[in-house]
Amino acid sequence: MSSKKDVLQRFSLGLSLMFGLYWLFALWIAPRLSLSSFMRTILGYGLLYGLGSLIVYRLLVDQPPSTKPAIRLSAKTYGLLFCWFVLPSHYCLSW
């Protein structure tokens, strides 16, 4: 359980990151986009309230330590995944 002071500090950090992300977008990224003004506004609000709210939420929620074991994959599985996503599909059929 976190104290009230820690929660308020994380909340203020989350809000500052939320609005910092929006101002970064509004001042430097949006003017360089070749979109209409309406679309830039919608994208900015999406960043502010969508991604910004996610940042605040992730900072406020206490994350329990992961107790899941690590997944072990064989070298052949990694090879097949590489083949599937990078190479043309006819190379993968010979495996």
Backbone torsions as a table, in degrees:
resi	resn	phi	psi	omega
1	MET	NA	128.9	-179.6
2	SER	-89.3	150.0	177.7
3	SER	-77.1	164.9	-178.1
4	LYS	-62.7	-35.9	-179.8
5	LYS	-64.2	-44.3	179.4
6	ASP	-63.8	-40.8	-180.0
7	VAL	-65.4	-42.8	179.2
8	LEU	-66.5	-36.1	177.0
9	GLN	-66.1	-42.4	178.0
10	ARG	-66.9	-36.6	178.2
11	PHE	-65.1	-43.7	179.5
12	SER	-66.6	-36.8	175.3
13	LEU	-63.6	-42.7	179.2
14	GLY	-63.3	-42.4	178.5
15	LEU	-65.8	-39.8	179.1
16	SER	-67.1	-38.1	175.9
17	LEU	-67.2	-36.8	179.6
18	MET	-61.5	-51.4	-179.1
19	PHE	-76.0	-29.0	174.2
20	GLY	-63.5	-40.8	176.7
21	LEU	-62.7	-42.0	179.5
22	TYR	-64.7	-44.7	-179.3
23	TRP	-69.0	-33.9	174.1
24	LEU	-60.5	-44.6	177.8
25	PHE	-65.6	-46.7	-173.8
26	ALA	-67.4	-34.9	-175.6
27	LEU	-90.7	-33.3	-174.4
28	TRP	-115.4	-36.5	-173.6
29	ILE	-89.5	-45.6	-175.7
30	ALA	-60.9	-41.5	179.3
31	PRO	-63.7	-22.4	-179.0
32	ARG	-86.8	-10.6	-179.7
33	LEU	-82.7	140.3	178.2
34	SER	-94.1	58.9	177.8
35	LEU	-118.4	164.3	176.0
36	SER	-69.1	162.4	-179.5
37	SER	-61.5	-37.5	179.0
38	PHE	-62.8	-44.6	-178.9
39	MET	-67.1	-37.2	176.5
40	ARG	-65.0	-37.3	177.7
41	THR	-66.1	-44.6	179.0
42	ILE	-63.3	-42.5	178.4
43	LEU	-64.5	-39.0	177.8
44	GLY	-64.8	-44.0	177.9
45	TYR	-67.1	-34.0	175.8
46	GLY	-63.1	-41.5	176.0
47	LEU	-65.7	-43.9	-176.6
48	LEU	-64.2	-53.0	-173.5
49	TYR	-92.1	-25.3	178.9
50	GLY	-83.9	-68.8	-178.5
51	LEU	-69.1	-35.7	178.5
52	GLY	-64.0	-42.5	177.6
53	SER	-65.3	-36.2	176.9
54	LEU	-64.2	-39.9	178.0
55	ILE	-63.0	-45.8	179.6
56	VAL	-62.1	-44.0	-179.8
57	TYR	-61.3	-45.6	-178.3
58	ARG	-65.5	-30.9	177.3
59	LEU	-75.1	-31.4	-175.9
60	LEU	-84.0	-31.6	-175.1
61	VAL	-80.1	128.1	175.4
62	ASP	-72.5	122.4	-179.4
63	GLN	-92.0	118.4	176.5
64	PRO	-69.2	151.2	178.4
65	PRO	-64.0	144.6	-177.5
66	SER	-71.5	128.6	179.2
67	THR	-110.9	3.1	178.9
68	LYS	-76.2	139.2	177.2
69	PRO	-71.8	153.3	178.8
70	ALA	-68.3	141.7	179.8
71	ILE	-85.6	126.6	178.8
72	ARG	-101.4	126.3	177.2
73	LEU	-116.6	145.6	-179.5
74	SER	-77.8	165.7	178.6
75	ALA	-64.3	-34.4	179.3
76	LYS	-64.7	-38.1	178.4
77	THR	-64.8	-43.2	176.8
78	TYR	-62.9	-39.4	177.0
79	GLY	-62.4	-43.3	178.6
80	LEU	-65.4	-40.6	177.9
81	LEU	-64.2	-42.2	176.7
82	PHE	-61.2	-45.4	-179.4
83	CYS	-62.5	-41.8	-176.1
84	TRP	-67.8	-41.8	-173.9
85	PHE	-91.9	-22.3	-173.1
86	VAL	-110.1	-47.9	-174.4
87	LEU	-87.2	159.8	173.9
88	PRO	-60.1	151.8	-169.8
89	SER	-65.7	-26.4	-177.0
90	HIS	-70.1	-19.3	174.2
91	TYR	-72.6	-28.6	-176.2
92	CYS	-78.2	-22.7	-174.6
93	LEU	-71.6	-20.2	-179.0
94	SER	-79.3	-10.9	180.0
95	TRP	-81.9	NA	NA
